[in-house]
């Protein structure tokens, strides 16, 4: 380890593989480096990223602008939970 960092963490930073989130108020979340949408309905989303599982709870949730690198979640967001993979 270099200065307490694992080699995989260093590589992840250099290759831009980390998950990036932009949360705007409680109605928009932009997620970069999203790997897979595991579950999706209008009140719950479960998303798999390269290093975590992201759970979003709310109402009127929808996914837009889905591409190979990320998604945009819109709706009335009540909670976001991060879990280590």
PAGUDO-643729 format. One record per atom (N, C-alpha, C): residue number from 1; chain; atom name; z, x, y. Coordinates in steps of 0.05 Angstrom, whole numbers, plus 5000, padded with zeros to 4 digits. Each point is the difference from the previous one (the first is absolute). Layout:
BEGIN
[NUM A CA [Z X Y]],
...
// end
This chain:
BEGIN
[1 A N [5000 5017 4976]],
[1 A CA [5000 4983 5024]],
[1 A C [5000 5017 5025]],
[2 A N [4985 4991 5020]],
[2 A CA [4999 5014 5025]],
[2 A C [5017 4984 5020]],
[3 A N [5022 5012 5010]],
[3 A CA [5017 4987 5019]],
[3 A C [5008 4972 4991]],
[4 A N [5006 4997 4975]],
[4 A CA [5009 4974 4990]],
[4 A C [4978 4980 4994]],
[5 A N [4975 5007 5006]],
[5 A CA [4978 4981 4995]],
[5 A C [4987 5006 4973]],
[6 A N [4993 4980 4986]],
[6 A CA [4986 5003 4975]],
[6 A C [4971 5006 5006]],
[7 A N [4987 5014 4982]],
[7 A CA [4971 5006 5003]],
[7 A C [4984 4974 5002]],
[8 A N [5007 4979 4985]],
[8 A CA [4985 4975 5001]],
[8 A C [5003 4987 5028]],
[9 A N [5023 5003 5012]],
[9 A CA [5004 4989 5027]],
[9 A C [4983 5014 5021]],
[10 A N [4998 5026 4997]],
[10 A CA [4984 5016 5018]],
[10 A C [4971 4993 4997]],
[11 A N [4990 4998 4975]],
[11 A CA [4973 4993 4995]],
[11 A C [4993 4972 5010]],
[12 A N [5019 4982 4997]],
[12 A CA [4996 4972 5009]],
[12 A C [4996 5000 5031]],
[13 A N [5016 5016 5014]],
[13 A CA [4997 5001 5029]],
[13 A C [4973 5012 5008]],
[14 A N [4993 5022 4987]],
[14 A CA [4975 5014 5007]],
[14 A C [4975 4983 4994]],
[15 A N [5001 4984 4978]],
[15 A CA [4977 4984 4992]],
[15 A C [5001 4972 5012]],
[16 A N [5019 4994 5017]],
[16 A CA [5004 4974 5012]],
[16 A C [5002 4978 4979]],
[17 A N [5016 5004 4980]],
[17 A CA [5004 4981 4979]],
[17 A C [5025 4983 5004]],
[18 A N [5016 5006 5020]],
[18 A CA [5024 4984 5006]],
[18 A C [4992 4972 5009]],
[19 A N [5017 4981 4996]],
[19 A CA [4996 4973 5009]],
[19 A C [5008 4998 5030]],
[20 A N [4983 4988 5015]],
[20 A CA [5005 4996 5029]],
[20 A C [5002 4971 5006]],
[21 A N [5021 4991 5014]],
[21 A CA [5004 4973 5007]],
[21 A C [5001 4996 5030]],
[22 A N [4988 4979 5010]],
[22 A CA [5003 4993 5027]],
[22 A C [5009 4971 5000]],
[23 A N [5024 4995 5010]],
[23 A CA [5010 4973 5001]],
[23 A C [5001 4991 5029]],
[24 A N [4987 4977 5006]],
[24 A CA [4999 4989 5026]],
[24 A C [5015 4973 5000]],
[25 A N [5022 5000 5015]],
[25 A CA [5018 4977 5000]],
[25 A C [5006 4991 4972]],
[26 A N [5000 4974 4995]],
[26 A CA [5004 4990 4972]],
[26 A C [4976 4985 4990]],
[27 A N [4976 5008 5011]],
[27 A CA [4977 4985 4992]],
[27 A C [4976 5017 4991]],
[28 A N [5003 5026 4999]],
[28 A CA [4978 5017 4991]],
[28 A C [5010 5027 4989]],
[29 A N [4989 5007 4977]],
[29 A CA [5006 5026 4988]],
[29 A C [4974 5012 4991]],
[30 A N [4994 5025 5009]],
[30 A CA [4977 5015 4991]],
[30 A C [5010 5021 4981]],
[31 A N [4988 5002 4976]],
[31 A CA [5008 5019 4980]],
[31 A C [4976 5018 4993]],
[32 A N [5003 5026 5004]],
[32 A CA [4980 5019 4992]],
[32 A C [5008 5013 4974]],
[33 A N [4980 5007 4984]],
[33 A CA [5004 5011 4973]],
[33 A C [5013 4981 4981]],
[34 A N [4991 4975 5001]],
[34 A CA [5009 4980 4981]],
[34 A C [4983 5003 4975]],
[35 A N [5013 5001 4977]],
[35 A CA [4986 5003 4974]],
[35 A C [4992 4974 4987]],
[36 A N [5019 4981 5000]],
[36 A CA [4995 4975 4985]],
[36 A C [5018 4978 5010]],
[37 A N [4989 4975 5002]],
[37 A CA [5016 4977 5005]],
[37 A C [5008 4989 4973]],
[38 A N [5026 5000 4994]],
[38 A CA [5010 4992 4974]],
[38 A C [5004 4970 4998]],
[39 A N [5012 4988 5021]],
[39 A CA [5005 4972 5002]],
[39 A C [4993 4991 5028]],
[40 A N [4990 4975 5002]],
[40 A CA [4993 4991 5027]],
[40 A C [5000 4969 5000]],
[41 A N [5016 4989 5018]],
[41 A CA [4998 4971 5006]],
[41 A C [5009 4997 5029]],
[42 A N [5002 4976 5010]],
[42 A CA [5006 4996 5029]],
[42 A C [5028 5006 5008]],
[43 A N [5018 5006 4981]],
[43 A CA [5028 5007 5008]],
[43 A C [5009 5027 4990]],
[44 A N [4984 5013 4983]],
[44 A CA [5009 5025 4987]],
[44 A C [4976 5018 4994]],
[45 A N [5003 5026 5007]],
[45 A CA [4980 5020 4994]],
[45 A C [5014 5024 4987]],
[46 A N [4988 5010 4979]],
[46 A CA [5010 5025 4987]],
[46 A C [4977 5019 4999]],
[47 A N [5004 5023 5013]],
[47 A CA [4978 5019 5004]],
[47 A C [5008 5027 4989]],
[48 A N [4982 5013 4985]],
[48 A CA [5005 5026 4988]],
[48 A C [4986 5021 5018]],
[49 A N [5015 5020 5008]],
[49 A CA [4989 5022 5016]],
[49 A C [5003 5025 4982]],
[50 A N [4992 5023 5011]],
[50 A CA [5000 5025 4984]],
[50 A C [5028 5008 4992]],
[51 A N [5021 4993 5016]],
[51 A CA [5027 5010 4994]],
[51 A C [5022 4978 5001]],
[52 A N [4992 4975 5005]],
[52 A CA [5020 4979 5002]],
[52 A C [4988 4973 4994]],
[53 A N [5018 4981 4996]],
[53 A CA [4993 4972 4997]],
[53 A C [5010 4986 5025]],
[54 A N [4983 4984 5013]],
[54 A CA [5007 4987 5024]],
[54 A C [5000 4970 4995]],
[55 A N [5022 4986 5006]],
[55 A CA [5002 4971 4998]],
[55 A C [5003 4988 5027]],
[56 A N [4984 4980 5006]],
[56 A CA [5000 4986 5025]],
[56 A C [5006 4970 4995]],
[57 A N [5020 4990 5014]],
[57 A CA [5007 4971 4997]],
[57 A C [4995 4987 5027]],
[58 A N [4993 4974 4999]],
[58 A CA [4995 4986 5025]],
[58 A C [4988 4973 4994]],
[59 A N [4984 4990 5019]],
[59 A CA [4985 4975 4997]],
[59 A C [4973 5003 5012]],
[60 A N [4981 4985 4990]],
[60 A CA [4972 5000 5010]],
[60 A C [4989 5029 4999]],
[61 A N [5007 5015 4979]],
[61 A CA [4990 5028 4998]],
[61 A C [4971 4999 4991]],
[62 A N [4984 5018 5011]],
[62 A CA [4973 5004 4992]],
[62 A C [4992 5029 5002]],
[63 A N [4981 5008 4984]],
[63 A CA [4990 5028 5001]],
[63 A C [4972 4999 5012]],
[64 A N [4995 5018 5018]],
[64 A CA [4973 5002 5012]],
[64 A C [4992 5029 5001]],
[65 A N [4975 5004 5005]],
[65 A CA [4989 5027 5004]],
[65 A C [5007 5018 4976]],
[66 A N [4998 4989 4976]],
[66 A CA [5006 5016 4976]],
[66 A C [4977 5020 4995]],
[67 A N [5007 5025 4999]],
[67 A CA [4980 5021 4993]],
[67 A C [5013 5020 4981]],
[68 A N [4987 5021 4993]],
[68 A CA [5010 5019 4980]],
[68 A C [5024 5015 5010]],
[69 A N [5005 5001 5026]],
[69 A CA [5022 5016 5010]],
[69 A C [5024 4984 5011]],
[70 A N [4996 4974 5005]],
[70 A CA [5023 4986 5011]],
[70 A C [4995 4970 5003]],
[71 A N [5021 4987 5009]],
[71 A CA [4998 4971 5005]],
[71 A C [5015 4993 5025]],
[72 A N [4995 4975 5010]],
[72 A CA [5015 4989 5022]],
[72 A C [5012 4974 4990]],
[73 A N [5026 4997 5004]],
[73 A CA [5015 4976 4993]],
[73 A C [5007 4985 5025]],
[74 A N [4994 4975 5000]],
[74 A CA [5006 4982 5023]],
[74 A C [5017 4977 4990]],
[75 A N [5017 4990 5018]],
[75 A CA [5016 4976 4993]],
[75 A C [5027 5003 5013]],
[76 A N [5018 4983 4992]],
[76 A CA [5028 5001 5011]],
[76 A C [5017 5017 4980]],
[77 A N [5003 5025 5006]],
[77 A CA [5014 5019 4983]],
[77 A C [5030 4999 5004]],
[78 A N [5014 4995 4978]],
[78 A CA [5030 4999 5002]],
[78 A C [5013 5025 4990]],
[79 A N [4988 5014 4980]],
[79 A CA [5012 5025 4990]],
[79 A C [4979 5017 4987]],
[80 A N [5006 5027 5001]],
[80 A CA [4983 5020 4987]],
[80 A C [5019 5018 4984]],
[81 A N [4994 5004 4975]],
[81 A CA [5018 5016 4982]],
[81 A C [4983 5023 4989]],
[82 A N [5012 5024 5000]],
[82 A CA [4988 5024 4989]],
[82 A C [5015 5008 4975]],
[83 A N [4985 5005 4979]],
[83 A CA [5012 5009 4975]],
[83 A C [4984 5025 4990]],
[84 A N [5015 5019 4991]],
[84 A CA [4988 5025 4989]],
[84 A C [4986 4994 4974]],
[85 A N [4977 5012 4996]],
[85 A CA [4985 4996 4975]],
[85 A C [5011 5018 4979]],
// end
